[in-house]
Amino acid sequence: MLKKCVFIVALLSGVLLTQCGVEKIVGLLENTKEGEQYSFNAEPRELKPEEVKLTAANNRFGLKLFKEIILEEQDKNVFISPLSVSMALGMTYNGAAGTTEDAMRNTLEYGDLTQQEINESYRYLSSMLANLDPMAKFQIANSIWYRLGFHVEKEFIDINQTYFDAEVTGLNFDDPNAKDIINNWVNQKTNGKIPDIIYKIDPENVMFLINAIYFKGIWKYEFDPNDTQDGLFTLPDGSKKPCRMMMQGNNFQYLQNEYFQAIDLPYGDTGFSMTIFLPEPDVHIDNFIAQINDENLSDWFDSFNETEMLLSMPKFKLEYDLTLNDVLKALGMEIAFELWQADFTNINKNGGLFISEVKHKTFVDVNEEGTEAAAVTVVTISPTSEPDYPSMIVNRPFVFMIREKFTNTILFMGKIVEPVLE
């Protein structure tokens, strides 16, 4: 009972409790289900070495991406799907060549994985995640939309259809309804949670590569709406904002150390879960995020223990969107965005293509029943277009003169067919 009292005291600052509320908390703890085991309904097969590598690569990339976004979005809510970004760029990677391919490989943390291993691993992981837990809904969809008349290499299409199950459609981008057709696909694949991501199609856009993810999971241990109470949430500046705090007492996988508390909340038949890290009051959230890496996460997850405890957490709903160009450039993919340097000749042999925009949009709703989340990532490909103003690139034989400008006397004249330095 002492432990239960400690939990109650710890929560007093976050929830506006009446005497009735305190009695509810004690009741929640007394009704804790003991000895329930986490079990998968259908155990997936053991991952192949290359699949393990790709999963680790996606996690490393996701952590880098998240940390870089945090630098730009300080004291703001952030919600991203690293998997969605990774898969959209994974499709795009199949069109990259030369130093552009190298830059994308390094940014996406692919290491020594071959392109074949990367594609095959994406295919298996997509299938495995979609069928992991029948009690949770997880959908992944990919599509490629290209401008009618723009030639796309058959191998590029075949690879993305085979390994990413991508729907490939040639579309008249000049038709005012074209963006609506693409957005309707996005809306459908996210169950209406992200109704649009493309607001206009510029004349120079020739391709959109899109990944959409939808997730809906019911808590294994649902919160009773009758136990949800008014609470206060402390903001980064120390001020407090009213919120609605859900509460329940149960057996959870839990970890506490001098820097943070962490809890793992399973969905459905526990194929999926939400892990929450709560830094101690004297640990700034950004400083904690800076310490997250593969090794630390692995150690922390291995240290979770089943613990009888009370959980109080806020309900929240969030819509978030961000253009990732600057973030991906900072992570090493700058060349893919360079008009004259990007190499996507595996999309079109003539080259002259670059990534003009990577747009990411997400939705999440966390409530007493569970969690609903969706994400869309679109990679926009555009050609290197000629500028509207006159330009001159001296990259072939030329004539030059040195003259005296007052009388226009030609002092020297020459022809250069091969620049040399002697």
N, C-alpha and C positions, 0 to 999 in steps of 0.2 A: 504493500500500500504506500510505502514511502516513495517508491519510484513513481507511482501514479501521481502523488502530490507534487513531486518535482516537476513533472510534465505540466501539470495545471498551472503552477507558478510561472513556468517559462512562457506559457502562452498568454498570460494575463495582459501583457503589453501589446499583443497583436490582435486580440479579440475582445470585443466589448461584452463581457460575460455578466449575466444576471445570476442570482442564486440558482435559478432553474437551469441556466446554462452550465454551471459547475456540476450540478447533479447529472446532467446529460453526459458530460465528459467522463465522470466516474462510471456511468452506465456503459458508455462506449468501450472503456477499457475492460470492464468486467465481462463484456460480451465478446472479447477478442477470441477469434478462432485459433485454437492451439493445434500445432502439429500439422497444419496443411502444407503439403509439399508442392513445389513448383514442378510441373511436368508438361512436356510437349505432347500434343495429340499425335503428331506424326514426326518422328525424329528424322531430320534430313540426313542425307548421306554425308560422310566426312568430306570436307573440302579437299580438292586437289592442291598441290603446292602452288600452282599458278593462281588458283582462286584465292588462296590465303594471301598471296602477294598482292593481288588486285584489291582485296578488301582492305588490307593494311595501307595500300597506296591511297585509296579513296579516303580513308580516315585521316591520313597525314595531310592530304590536300585539303580536306574539310576543315581541319584545325587551322591550317595556314590561312585559308580563306576567311574563316570566322574571325581570327585575330586581326587580320588586315582590315576587315570591315569595322571591327570594334574601334580601331584607331581613327576611322573616319566618322563613326557614329557614336561618339562618346555621350554617355548619359541619355541614350535613346534605346527604345526597345529594338531588338534585332531578332529576326527569325528567318533562317535560311534552310534549304535542303541541299547539303553537300552532294548527296547522291544524284539529285536532279541536275545540278550544275555539271557534275562529273560525267553523267551519261550524255548530256547534250554536247559537251566538249569531246567526249569519246567518239561520238558519231562524226564530229567535225574533224577529229584527228585522223580519221581514215582518208581524208582529202588532203592532208598536209604532206609536204615533202621538204627535203633539205634542212636548212637551219630552222625553218618554221616548225617542222616535225620535231627537231631536237628540243626547241624551246618548250613546245607543248608537252613533250615527254617529261622534261625536267619539272615543269610546273605541276603536272598531274601526278608526279611521283611514280611513274611507271617503271623506273629502274631498268633492269635487264629483261623485262618481259618482252616477248616478241609481239608483233601486231596481232598475229593469229591467237596467241595466248590471251591477249587483252580482250579481243572480241569474243572468244569462246567463254571466257570467265564472266564477262558482262551478261552473256546469254544465260548461263546457268544461274547466276545470282538473281537475275530478274525473275526467272521461273521459280527459284527456291523461295524468294521473298513473297511472291504472290500466292504460294501454296503452303506457307509455313504454318499458319494457324487458321483453321476454319472458323474460329470464333472472332476473328478480326478480318477486316476488309482492307486489302492492300493491292493497288493497281498501278502498273507502270505502262505508259504508252509513249511511243515515239513517232514523229512524223517529219517528213521533209517536203517542203513546198518550194517549187522553183518556177521562175518566170517562163511562160510559154515562149519558145524560140531560143531559149538559152540552152546550150548543149551541156549535158551532164554525163560524165564518163559512166559507162554501163557497170564497170567494176565497182565504182563507188556506190552506186545504187544497190547492186547485188549484195555487197558486204553489209550494208546497213539494213537491208531487208532481211537478210539471213540471220544476223547476230543481234540486231536490235529490234527486229520485228517492226521496222519502220514503215509507216504508210507513206508512199511517195506519190505526189500529185503535181502535175503541171497545171499552172493556173495563170489566167490573164491578169497580171498584177495591175494593169491599167484600168480594169473594171472596178468601179467604186465599191462593188459588193465583195471584192476579193478579201479584204481584211475581215469582213463579217464571216465569211466562210471559214477562215482559219480560226477566228475567235470562237465560232460555234463548236469547232473541234475541241478547243481548249476547255470551253465551258462544259461540254459533255464528259470529257475525260477527267475533270475534277469535280464531277457531280454538282456543278453549279456554284462551286465555292470560289472559282477564279473565272469570271465571265469573259474577261478579255485581257490581252497582253500586248496586242499590236494596235496602235492608235492611228497609224497612217503607213502607207507603203510608198517610199520615195522612189522616184524614177530610176535611181541607180541600184536599188535593191534587186538582187537576182535569186536569192535563196534564203529560206528560213529553216533552221533545224531546231525542232522543238521536243523537249521532254516534259511529260506531265506525270505527276505522282499524286495519288489520292490514298488517304489512310483514314479508317474509322475503327477505333478500338473501344470496346466496353471494358471498364475496369473489372478485373477479377474480383475485387472487393469494392463494390460501388459505395459512394457516399449517399447517405440519406439526406434528401433536400430539407427535411425538417430540422436537421442538425446544423444547417448553414446559418451563420450569424454575421452581424455587422462587425467589421474589424477595421484596423488602421494599418496602412502599409507605409513604411518609411522610405522616402525618396532619397536619391543620392545627395541632395543638398540638406538632408536632415529633417525636412518638413514631412508631414504625414498626410496621407490621402485615404479617405474612406474606401472600403472594399467589402466584398462578401467572402467570408472565410468558410470553406467546407471543412468538416471535421469527421474523423472516425478513429476508433481504436482497433488495432489489428496486429497481426504478426507480419512484419515487413523485413526485407533484407535492408540492413542499416549499417552505417559506418559513421563514427565520430572521432575526430582528432583535434589537435589544437588550432587547426586552421579552418575547418569546415565540418558540417554535418552533411550526410548524403543518405538518400533513401531511394529504393527501387520499387516502382509501382507497376505490377504486372497487368497486362491486358488479356482478356479472353482466356485461352488455355496456356498463357504465359509465353507464347511465341514472340511477343513484343512487350516492351516495358518502357516506362518513362523514368529516367534517373534524374533526380533533382539534387544539385549541389548548393548548399547554403553556406557561404563564407561567414566566419565569425564576425561580430560587429566591428571589430578593429581591423579587419582585412578588407581592403577595397576590392570591389568586384573585378575591376580591370587587372589588378595585380594578381588575383587568383587565376583569372583566365590566362594570363601570361605564363603561369606555371603548368598549364595543362599540356601534356604531350603523350605520345603513345605509351611510354614506359610508366609514367605516373598513373595513367588511366588503367593500365593492366594491373598495377599493384593495388590500386584502390578497389577495382572490381573484385579482385581475389580476396580482399579483406572484409567484404560484406558478411554480416552474420544475421541470421533470423532473430529478430528482437520484438518483444511485445511492447507496443508503444502507441502513443497518440499522435496523430498527424493532423495538422491544421494548415491549409493552403488556400490561396485565393482562386476563385473562378476568374478566368480571363479569356478574352477573344481578341485576336490581333490580325490585322491585314498589313502586309509589309511588301514593299517593292524597292528595287535598287538596280541601277545600271552598273554592271560589274567591270566595265572597261578599265578604269583606273586601278581597281583592285587587282585584276589579272595582270595588268602591265607591271604593277609593283611586285608581283609574284614571279615574274620572269617571262611572261608571254608577250612582251611588247612587240616583238617582230610580227606576230600574227595580226596586229592592228595597223602595221605600217603599209601605207599605200604602195610604195615602190619596192618593198623588201619581202612582204609576205609571199609564201609559196604554197598555193593550194592547187597545184597542177594535177593532183589526183582527183580533183572535182572537175576541172576542165583543163585539158592539155595545153591550151593557149596561155594559161596562167592569168596574171593581171587581176587576181582576186584577193580580197583581204576581209577580215572580220570588222565590220563597221560598228556592231553593237552586240553586247551580251546582256540581255535583260532577264532579271529574276524576280518572281512574284510569289508570295506565299500567303497562306491563311491557316489559322489554328484557333480552335475553340475547345477549351478545357472546362468541363463542368462535372456535376455529380455523377453523371452516367459514364463518362469516359472522355475520349478525345477524338476530334475530327480535324484532319489537317490535309492540306493540299499544297502543291508547289508546281510551278511551271518555269522552265528556262528556255529562252529562245536565243539562238545564235544567228545573227543576220550577216549574210555574205553579200558584199557589193564589189563591183569591178573597180579597178583603178581607172578613173575617168579623167579625160582631158580637162584642164581647168578652163574657166570661162574667159580668162584673160590670156593675151598672147604669151607664149612660152618658147624657149629655145634650149634644146639640149644638144650641146656640141659633142656628139659621139660618133662622128664620121668625118671623112676628109674635108678640110676647110681651107679657105684663103684668108690671109690677114694682111693688114697694112699698118704702117706707122707713118703718120703724116703730121705736117705742121698745119695747125688749124686756121691760122690767120689768112694764109694764102692758099690753103688746101694743097700744099706741096706734099707729094708722096715721098717719104724718105726711105721707107723700106716696104717691100711686098714679099709675101711668101705663100707657100702652099704646104699644108701639113697633111700627110696621109698616114703617118705613124708617129705619134708623140713618143719621143725618147728623152731620157735624161742622161747627159754626158758631162 
